């Protein structure tokens, strides 16, 4: 499991920031209708992010994260993975997500990311980034090979190599990545090793992909959480790197 359901992003709220937000249902090119949450600054912006959640799909943590981006002048849309199998309605905390995770496909996620990118572009965003966590981190990097024309792909503690089912990951697709990569990895991750991260960085370097891979030593998977107080410094640094990466490529 990634974040607990009562977790929240370890990012200060900017009180008084003028932002708007809305629950959406987006539609992918294949007809899939899926839930999303959009947040945007009231002042016009031409920079946006598509947020790819962890394995549980869209829930409060990612809605809060979208608001934190909007408070900083960046439009954001967070989306759910399970429209094809669970519909587009809001779900309660008892939702059994793993059977739906098992039915996701790279093609389906790519189509849903494309719909998120299109939504932001329709609202004036010229430079769009992806940012994802765990399952979403891996798929955020893969989005750089998805033909979306994104400006950069950010992933927190994503699996860079082959999936448990043997499916190729960002490492195997390194030569197809068309955008800069920011990887923010957990040094004490029980499932993603230092060797995994080194192999990813080597593949990116060999492919000539602009990238930065940061490992936070001693930090566990899902360290980016206000409840993980002992890793507040790692979270603060990671958030600063996200904003700096977006600024550098906008």
N, C-alpha and C positions, 0 to 999 in steps of 0.2 A: 504494500500500500504506500502511496505517496503521502500527500497531506491529509491530516485529520479534517473532518468536515467543518470544525470550528476554527481552523487555522485562518490566518490572514497574512497578506504580504507585509514584509518588514520594511515598509516604506512610509515615511511621514505623510500624513494628510495635509494638503495645503488648504487651510481654512479660508473660506471666502472665494476660492477659485470658481470662476464662472464656467460651469460645464453642464452639459445635458446628457441624458442617457435613456436607453429604450430597450425593451425586450423585442427581439425580431424573430421572424421566420424567414430564412434565406432559401433560395432554390438553386441547386447545382444544375449543370448542363444536362445531366442524365435524368433530371426531374426530381431528384431527392430534395425533400423539404426538411429543414433541420433548424433547431433552435440556435439563437445567437443573442449576444448582448453587446450593444454598441454604446460607446461613450465618446464624447467629443468636446473640445473647448468651444465656448460660444464664439470666440474670435476665430476667423477662418484660419485653417492650417493646410499645408500641402504635404504633410508627413503623417503616415499612419502605420499601425502595426496590426497584424493578424495574430491573435493569441491562440496557441494550440495547447489545450489542457493536458493533464496527466490521464491515466487510463480511465478515470471515472467520468470524464467528459466535463460538460459545463456545470459548474456549481459556484457557490459564493466567492471562493478565493479568487477565481478568474474574473468575476464581475468586479470585485474590488480592485484587482490589478488593472483592469481597463480604466477604471476611474482614476487611478494614480497616474496613468499615462496621460489621460485627458487633462488632469490638473497641471501637467507640465507642457501643455500645448501640442500634444500628440494624439490624434484620433485613434481609437482602438475598437476592434471587434473581436470578441472571444466567441468561439463556436463549439458546438457539441458534435461528437462523432457518430451518434447512434440514430440519426433520423431514419435510416433505411430499415432498422430492425426494431426500434422502440418508439418511433414517431417524434413529433416536434413539441410535445407538451412538456411542461415542467414536471419534474419527478421528485419524489420524496427521498429522504436520506437512506431508506432501506433498499433502494434500487440495486439489483444484482447485476453489476456492470460487466463482469468478466465474460459471460456468454456472448455479450454484444461486442466486446473487444475482439473476441476470437472470430467474429464475422466481418470485422473491418477489412478492407483491402487497400493496397497502395493506390489503386486507381480511384477508389471512392474518396479517400482522404485528399488526394490531389484535386479532385473535382470540387470538393467542399472548400479547400483553401482558395481555389480559383474564384469561387463565389464570394468569399470574404474579401479577397483582393479587389474584385470588381465592385463590391459595395463601397469600399473606401475610395476607389477611383471615381465612382459616380458622385461622391461627395467632395471632390476637389483634391484628393491626395495624389500627388505626382510621384512621390517616393514612398514605397510601401515595403515594410520589413515583416518578417515572421519572427515570433518568439515563442518557444515551447518548453515544456517541462516533462522530463522522463519520457514516456511514450511520445509526448508532444515535442520534446527536444529533438529526438531522432527524426520525427516527421518534419520539424521546422528545417533542419539541415537538408532533408530530402527535397523540400520545396524549392531549394535553390537549383535543383535539376528538373523542376516541374514545368518549365516553360512559362512561368508567371511574370517574368520580368521584374522580380523583386530586387530591392536595393541592397539587401543583406539578410542573413539568416542567423538567428541567435538561438542557442539551445542550452538549457540547464540540465545537467546530469542525464543526458541522452545516451543510448547505446549506439556507438558509432559503427560497430562491425556487423556481422551477420546476425540476423534475429535468431531466436530459439528454434524457429522453424526452418532455418537455413536461408531465409530470404536476404538478399543483398541490402546492405545498409549504406550510409553516407560514405564510409570508407571505400566500399566497392564501387560507388558511383562518383568518386572524387573527380574523375576526368570530365564528368558531365555537369558539375556544379558551376553555375553561371553568376554567382554573387559571392561577396565576401562572407566569411564564416566567423562567428564568435561562439566558442565553446566554453562553458563554465561548469567544470566538473568537480565532483566531490572526492577528495582524497581517500576517505574511509568508506567509499561505496562498496558494498559487499558483492555487487554483481557486475560492476564496470571497473576493471583493473587499470593499474598504471600502464600495463602492456597494451591494453585496448586503446587507451588514449594516445600512447606513443605511436601505435600503428596508424591511427587516424591522422595524427599530425604528419607522419611520414608520407601518407598517401596524399594529403593536401599539398604538402611541399612539392612532391614529385609531379603533381598535376598543375602546379603553378597557381593554386588558388590562394588569394589573399586571406589570411586567417590569423586568429589569436586563440590559443587554447590555454586556459588558466585552470590549474588544479588547486583547490583549497585544501591543504593538508590537514588531516584530522577531521574534516567536515563530513558528515554522513549524507547519504542520499536524502534529498528534500530538506537540506539545511536552510533554504530560502523561505523562512517561516518565522513570524514574530514570536512564536512559542519557543523557538530554538535560540534562547537568549545567549547561550554560550558561544554561538556562531554569529553574533550580531556584526562583528567586524567583517567576516566573510560576506555576509549579506549586503552590508553597506558598500563594500568594494565591488561586489558583483553588480549591484544596481548602478553604481557610478560608471562601471564599464559598459553596461547596456546603453545608458544615455550618451556616453561619449562615442560609442560605436555608431549610434543612430545619427548623432550630430556630424560625425566625420564623413558619413556617406549620404547625407541629405543635400 
